[in-house]
Amino acid sequence: MDPTSRPAVVIDNGTGYTKMGFAGNVEPCFIQPTVVAINESFLNQSRTSKSNWSAQHSAGVMADLDFFIGDEALAKSRSSNTYSLTHPIRHGQVDNWDAMERYWQQCIFNYLRCDPEDHYFLLTESPLTAPENREYMGEIMLETYNVPGLYIAVNSVLALAAGYTTSKCEMTGVVVDVGDGATRIVPVADGYVIGSSIKSIPIAGKDVTLFIQQLMRQYKGSTVLERGEKVPPEDSFEVARKVKERYCYTCSDIVMEFNKHDKEPSKYIKQWRGIRPKTGTPYSCNIGYERFLGPEVLFSPEIYGNSDFTTPLPVVIDKCIRSAPIDTRRALYKNIVLSGGSTMFKDFHRRLQRDLKKIVDARVLASYARHGREVKVQPVEVNVVSHPIQRFAVWLLNGIKFVVGQCSCNALSSISYKKQNTRNMEQAFVAQIPYLRGCIEANLSFQVINEEFSYDAQGGE
C-alpha cells in the first residue's frame, strides 16, 4: 500500500520521556518513560554457556524477547530482581543502541501497533548531534524495520515554531529546552541554528527530582514538617518525581516563600499518601519546602550542592544571546521560547523573564552611565514565550509538517538508501525553514490547537 495514503509515525525520543503517535493528531498517542527493563538471567546465561551452543542460542533469543519499556519496565524492576533498567538516552544523546532498537521495536509493534513498511517515519535529534548517530538511526530504521521513508528534524527549531500562536512566523529566537537529562539554550536565526552560540547546562529535570528526593529524606524537626513515616527507599525517586510534577512551582523570592510557609503551614503544605510496594501498608508524608526549592535549582544552582556549576539559567541565556551575531541579538531577546516538561512549573516563564530583564536593564544602564548623554541607548525588549503545548511541542510540529506534505517530499526513502549503498544520512537532515513556512502558508493556526488544551498550573515532566 502507498505509504503516503497513511499517516506518518512521529516519535520524539527524549532522555526522560518518549512521545509517540501519528501525524495529524493534536497530541501524542503515548507518552512513556525512555527506559528498558531487560532480563539479566538470560543475558548472563547466553554469555556463560559457551560449551552448549543450543542453550546459548535459546538464551540469546529469550533475552531479545523478554524485555519491557516505559511504565511496564519500571513496574517489572520494582516487582522482580531479575530485570535491570537501562536508559538508552543520556543527556540527549543515544548511549545504548541495542536498548534503543528494543525500545523502538516496542513502540512500533506493541504501542502504535502498525506495520513499519506502510508508514513514513519522523524522528527528532538534539542540535550538534554527531553524524554517526544519524547514521545509526537511519541504519536501524531503513534496514531493520524497512521503513519506506525517514525524516530527521532538529527538535529546537520545531520548538521555536511551536511558540507562535498566530500565523506570523519569523523563526528567529532562543529555545530554552529543559528536559529530563539535558538543558540546552539554542539560538535560531531565520530557521537556522547558530551552532557556535549553543550553551548547555549540567542541571536538568532529573537533577530537580534528585534534589527533591534528597530533601524528602531529611528528617525535619519542626512539628509542622515532621514526617510520621519515611518514604520507602525503593520508591523514593518515583515519589519525588510525582511530587515535582503535581505540587512544585516557581517562587519570585525564596525568603518570602519560606516566611509564607512558616506563617500559614496549613495553606501551603501538601500531604503525599502512598502504599509500600512490598508490604502493601500505607504511608504518608508532608510536602512543604520541596514545592518551591525544587525548581529553584535552575535559578540558584548553589543550593543543589554541585560546586562545578553555579551559574543561574538567566545568566546562561544572556551569555548565549551575547555570543550570537550582533544584528540578531534584539530579535533573540524578543522571542525566548520554552520547551520541555521541566519548564511547565507554575510561573516559570515569569520568573525567567524578570531575572533576565534585570540583567539586560542593568547592562543598559551601565552603558548609558559610561557614555553619558552622548549616545542614546535604546531599551531592549525581553519576552519569554510560554504555551500549554510546550511539553510535546516538538512532537506536534513534526506531525504537522508531514501533514502539510513538506517532509514527505524530502524524506530519505529506502529505495534511494539501497541504491546509494552508503551510510551517509545527510539527506535525512535538511533545513527546517522551508517546511515551517509551509505550515504557516497552509493556514495551520495554533490558536485552534491551543483551545483544545487546558493549561495545568502545576506542570509536569
Buried (B, 14 or more C-beta within 10 A) or exposed (E): EEBBEBBBBBBBBBBBBBBBBBBEBBBBBBBBBBBBBBBEBBBEBBEEBEEEEEBBEBBBEBBBEBBBBBEBBBBBBBEEEBBBBBBBBEBBBBEBBEBBBBBBBBBBEEBBEBBBEBBBBBBBBBBBBEEEBBBBBBBBBBEEBEBBBBBBBBBBBBBBBBBBBEEEBEBBBBBBBBBBBBBBBBBBBEBBBBEEBBBBBEBBBBBBBBBBBBBBEEEBEEEEBEBEEEBBEEBBBBBBBBBBBBBBBBBEEBEEBBEBBBEEBEEBBEEBEBEBEEEEEEBEBBBBBBBBBBBBBBBEBEEBEBEEEEEBBBBBBBBBBBBBEEEBBEBBBBBBBBBBBBBBBBBBBEBBBBBBBEBBEEBBEEEEEEEEEEEEBEEBEBBBBBBBBBBBBBBBBBBBBBBBEBBBEBBBBBEEBEEEEEBEBEBBBBEBBEBBBBBBEBEBBBEEBBEEEEEEEBBBB
